[in-house]
Amino acid sequence: MNWLYNVSYFFGGALLANAIPHFVSGMMGRAFQSPFATPSGVGLSSSTVNVLWGFANFVFAWLLIARVGTFDLLAVDNAIAVGAGVLLMGVISARLFGQFHGGNSPTGL
C-alpha cells in the first residue's frame, strides 16, 4: 500500500475530529471559534458559520478517507492513521479551546 494513503487518512481523521465541535455547536445555536472569526481562531463565529464550517470539514474528511485509495477500517494501518489524526486534533483542540472555555486544568494536563 502506498504510504501516502495513510497520510491522507491521518488528515482525514483530523478533519473529522475538527468537524464535530463546529457542527454540534452550530446545531445547538451557539457561537464558537472558527477560522472566519476576528481574530481568526479566537473570536466567535455565528452558529450558521459553524454548521457550514463543520459540514465542509465532514466533506473533506470523507474525500480524504473514503475516496483516496481503498480505506479498510479492519486494516490496522488504516485505522491507526485515522485514529492518530482524530487523537492529535482532539488534543490540540482541547488545549486551544480549553483556554477560552475553562477546560485547561491548573496542573497543565
Backbone as CSV, one residue per row, in Angstrom:
resi,resn,N_x,N_y,N_z,CA_x,CA_y,CA_z,C_x,C_y,C_z
1,MET,0.838,-1.190,0.000,0.000,0.000,0.000,0.876,1.243,0.000
2,ASN,0.437,2.234,-0.679,1.145,3.496,-0.759,1.039,4.216,0.592
3,TRP,2.173,4.626,1.149,2.174,5.304,2.455,1.462,6.645,2.399
4,LEU,1.353,7.225,1.215,0.635,8.495,1.093,-0.857,8.330,1.396
5,TYR,-1.384,7.126,1.192,-2.777,6.879,1.563,-2.963,7.075,3.060
6,ASN,-2.033,6.554,3.850,-2.138,6.701,5.305,-1.978,8.151,5.736
7,VAL,-1.181,8.923,5.031,-1.075,10.362,5.317,-2.430,11.020,5.044
8,SER,-3.073,10.646,3.947,-4.399,11.169,3.626,-5.405,10.772,4.704
9,TYR,-5.338,9.530,5.170,-6.264,9.066,6.211,-6.018,9.805,7.520
10,PHE,-4.757,10.102,7.828,-4.425,10.857,9.031,-5.083,12.236,8.999
11,PHE,-4.904,12.953,7.899,-5.504,14.288,7.792,-7.023,14.212,7.698
12,GLY,-7.545,13.146,7.100,-8.992,12.939,7.098,-9.521,12.771,8.514
13,GLY,-8.791,12.036,9.348,-9.181,11.877,10.748,-9.133,13.193,11.498
14,ALA,-8.111,14.000,11.215,-8.007,15.316,11.872,-9.186,16.203,11.475
15,LEU,-9.557,16.198,10.203,-10.703,16.999,9.756,-12.006,16.469,10.335
16,LEU,-12.110,15.160,10.465,-13.304,14.573,11.065,-13.459,15.040,12.509
17,ALA,-12.356,15.014,13.262,-12.410,15.473,14.656,-12.723,16.966,14.727
18,ASN,-12.212,17.740,13.785,-12.466,19.177,13.775,-13.916,19.489,13.406
19,ALA,-14.528,18.648,12.603,-15.906,18.891,12.163,-16.897,18.811,13.313
20,ILE,-16.667,17.909,14.234,-17.667,17.616,15.271,-17.986,18.818,16.156
21,PRO,-16.993,19.482,16.788,-17.370,20.595,17.674,-18.013,21.766,16.936
22,HIS,-17.557,22.032,15.715,-18.138,23.139,14.952,-19.588,22.830,14.581
23,PHE,-19.812,21.641,14.053,-21.152,21.267,13.610,-22.120,21.201,14.791
24,VAL,-21.697,20.576,15.876,-22.574,20.430,17.040,-22.852,21.782,17.687
25,SER,-21.817,22.603,17.859,-22.039,23.936,18.434,-23.008,24.735,17.584
26,GLY,-22.844,24.674,16.279,-23.743,25.383,15.381,-25.160,24.874,15.460
27,MET,-25.324,23.554,15.517,-26.671,22.986,15.612,-27.345,23.347,16.932
28,MET,-26.548,23.575,17.973,-27.102,23.964,19.270,-27.369,25.462,19.337
29,GLY,-27.030,26.179,18.259,-27.266,27.615,18.224,-26.232,28.422,18.976
30,ARG,-25.075,27.843,19.218,-24.035,28.517,19.986,-22.934,29.054,19.073
31,ALA,-22.454,30.230,19.407,-21.286,30.776,18.714,-20.066,29.976,19.159
32,PHE,-19.070,29.855,18.277,-17.865,29.087,18.578,-16.725,29.656,17.751
33,GLN,-15.498,29.463,18.207,-14.341,29.941,17.462,-14.262,29.236,16.104
34,SER,-13.832,29.979,15.102,-13.596,29.386,13.782,-12.537,30.223,13.071
35,PRO,-12.019,29.707,11.965,-11.029,30.477,11.205,-11.597,31.752,10.596
36,PHE,-12.921,31.883,10.563,-13.554,33.036,9.927,-13.855,34.166,10.902
37,ALA,-13.579,33.943,12.181,-13.824,34.964,13.200,-12.702,35.991,13.184
38,THR,-12.917,37.095,13.885,-11.888,38.119,14.020,-11.584,38.299,15.494
39,PRO,-10.373,38.050,15.944,-9.252,37.445,15.225,-9.488,35.954,14.969
40,SER,-8.871,35.459,13.917,-9.063,34.087,13.464,-8.737,33.079,14.560
41,GLY,-9.678,32.173,14.823,-9.475,31.127,15.809,-9.666,31.566,17.244
42,VAL,-9.853,32.859,17.471,-10.022,33.381,18.833,-11.420,33.969,18.999
43,GLY,-11.825,34.787,18.037,-13.156,35.378,18.097,-14.221,34.335,17.802
44,LEU,-15.452,34.680,18.075,-16.556,33.752,17.878,-17.229,33.967,16.527
45,SER,-17.601,32.861,15.899,-18.385,32.897,14.667,-19.808,32.470,14.993
46,SER,-20.737,32.867,14.162,-22.139,32.543,14.384,-22.372,31.043,14.278
47,SER,-23.513,30.619,14.783,-23.860,29.204,14.714,-23.987,28.737,13.257
48,THR,-24.504,29.585,12.391,-24.637,29.216,10.982,-23.277,29.001,10.335
49,VAL,-22.337,29.892,10.608,-20.976,29.740,10.071,-20.372,28.433,10.569
50,ASN,-20.599,28.101,11.836,-20.030,26.877,12.383,-20.655,25.619,11.787
51,VAL,-21.953,25.638,11.507,-22.572,24.488,10.841,-21.955,24.312,9.452
52,LEU,-21.812,25.405,8.721,-21.230,25.324,7.378,-19.772,24.873,7.422
53,TRP,-18.995,25.395,8.376,-17.596,25.020,8.513,-17.477,23.551,8.937
54,GLY,-18.314,23.127,9.858,-18.303,21.730,10.280,-18.659,20.801,9.128
55,PHE,-19.675,21.172,8.354,-20.077,20.353,7.210,-18.955,20.280,6.169
56,ALA,-18.292,21.397,5.911,-17.166,21.396,4.977,-16.064,20.455,5.464
57,ASN,-15.799,20.445,6.773,-14.803,19.537,7.328,-15.232,18.083,7.150
58,PHE,-16.528,17.783,7.333,-17.026,16.425,7.094,-16.796,16.011,5.638
59,VAL,-17.091,16.907,4.715,-16.929,16.599,3.293,-15.468,16.329,2.966
60,PHE,-14.559,17.192,3.426,-13.139,16.988,3.134,-12.596,15.746,3.833
61,ALA,-13.081,15.440,5.032,-12.680,14.207,5.718,-13.118,12.993,4.902
62,TRP,-14.348,13.026,4.411,-14.848,11.922,3.583,-14.003,11.766,2.315
63,LEU,-13.677,12.887,1.690,-12.862,12.820,0.471,-11.500,12.194,0.755
64,LEU,-10.878,12.587,1.873,-9.546,12.076,2.201,-9.559,10.626,2.684
65,ILE,-10.642,10.202,3.307,-10.692,8.842,3.842,-11.328,7.864,2.847
66,ALA,-12.474,8.200,2.323,-13.224,7.246,1.507,-12.852,7.268,0.031
67,ARG,-12.287,8.364,-0.445,-12.030,8.487,-1.879,-10.562,8.354,-2.260
68,VAL,-9.673,8.251,-1.277,-8.243,8.073,-1.565,-7.891,6.625,-1.262
69,GLY,-7.362,5.943,-2.233,-7.006,4.544,-2.036,-8.243,3.703,-1.770
70,THR,-8.044,2.615,-1.029,-9.137,1.731,-0.648,-9.105,1.608,0.862
71,PHE,-9.804,2.523,1.547,-9.796,2.527,3.004,-10.490,1.283,3.524
72,ASP,-9.840,0.628,4.495,-10.402,-0.554,5.129,-10.268,-0.378,6.634
73,LEU,-11.390,-0.210,7.319,-11.384,0.003,8.760,-10.766,-1.173,9.504
74,LEU,-10.807,-2.366,8.901,-10.224,-3.544,9.536,-8.720,-3.659,9.306
75,ALA,-8.164,-2.845,8.407,-6.714,-2.821,8.197,-6.093,-1.957,9.288
76,VAL,-5.212,-2.547,10.056,-4.655,-1.876,11.230,-3.991,-0.556,10.864
77,ASP,-3.213,-0.524,9.798,-2.513,0.719,9.448,-3.494,1.822,9.063
78,ASN,-4.580,1.481,8.385,-5.597,2.479,8.033,-6.293,3.021,9.268
79,ALA,-6.678,2.114,10.172,-7.370,2.529,11.394,-6.460,3.363,12.294
80,ILE,-5.198,2.999,12.381,-4.250,3.765,13.197,-4.054,5.157,12.617
81,ALA,-3.957,5.261,11.299,-3.757,6.569,10.665,-4.928,7.505,10.961
82,VAL,-6.161,7.030,10.787,-7.335,7.857,11.075,-7.398,8.168,12.569
83,GLY,-7.197,7.146,13.390,-7.251,7.330,14.840,-6.218,8.311,15.344
84,ALA,-5.018,8.269,14.780,-3.961,9.210,15.186,-4.346,10.638,14.813
85,GLY,-4.952,10.812,13.647,-5.410,12.143,13.243,-6.497,12.661,14.155
86,VAL,-7.448,11.794,14.516,-8.531,12.177,15.426,-7.960,12.540,16.794
87,LEU,-7.055,11.694,17.311,-6.476,11.938,18.629,-5.662,13.230,18.663
88,LEU,-4.809,13.439,17.666,-3.972,14.645,17.655,-4.830,15.904,17.565
89,MET,-5.820,15.905,16.672,-6.682,17.083,16.562,-7.490,17.274,17.831
90,GLY,-7.909,16.183,18.457,-8.647,16.276,19.709,-7.829,16.919,20.811
91,VAL,-6.579,16.505,20.943,-5.706,17.070,21.984,-5.392,18.530,21.684
92,ILE,-5.088,18.830,20.438,-4.798,20.219,20.061,-6.022,21.101,20.320
93,SER,-7.201,20.626,19.942,-8.423,21.398,20.159,-8.707,21.584,21.644
94,ALA,-8.489,20.534,22.429,-8.723,20.633,23.876,-7.822,21.688,24.496
95,ARG,-6.573,21.722,24.100,-5.640,22.704,24.650,-5.978,24.113,24.151
96,LEU,-6.275,24.241,22.869,-6.559,25.550,22.293,-7.867,26.126,22.832
97,PHE,-8.950,25.364,22.750,-10.249,25.880,23.162,-10.432,25.850,24.670
98,GLY,-9.648,25.039,25.366,-9.715,24.997,26.816,-9.351,26.321,27.456
99,GLN,-8.473,27.076,26.812,-8.094,28.385,27.361,-9.241,29.385,27.285
100,PHE,-10.187,29.182,26.374,-11.315,30.081,26.232,-12.532,29.641,27.047
101,HIS,-12.627,28.326,27.276,-13.826,27.792,27.907,-13.563,27.162,29.275
102,GLY,-12.397,27.413,29.838,-12.079,26.938,31.181,-11.782,25.457,31.275
103,GLY,-11.379,24.837,30.194,-11.134,23.407,30.203,-9.708,22.998,30.508
104,ASN,-8.802,23.937,30.574,-7.405,23.586,30.870,-7.219,23.555,32.380
105,SER,-6.697,22.449,32.862,-6.505,22.302,34.307,-5.281,23.088,34.762
106,PRO,-5.225,23.477,36.023,-4.074,24.206,36.527,-2.798,23.398,36.546
107,THR,-2.888,22.057,36.476,-1.691,21.228,36.505,-1.029,21.135,35.141
108,GLY,-1.684,21.631,34.102,-1.087,21.632,32.771,-1.382,20.385,31.967
109,LEU,-2.193,19.470,32.478,-2.513,18.263,31.720,-3.714,18.458,30.912
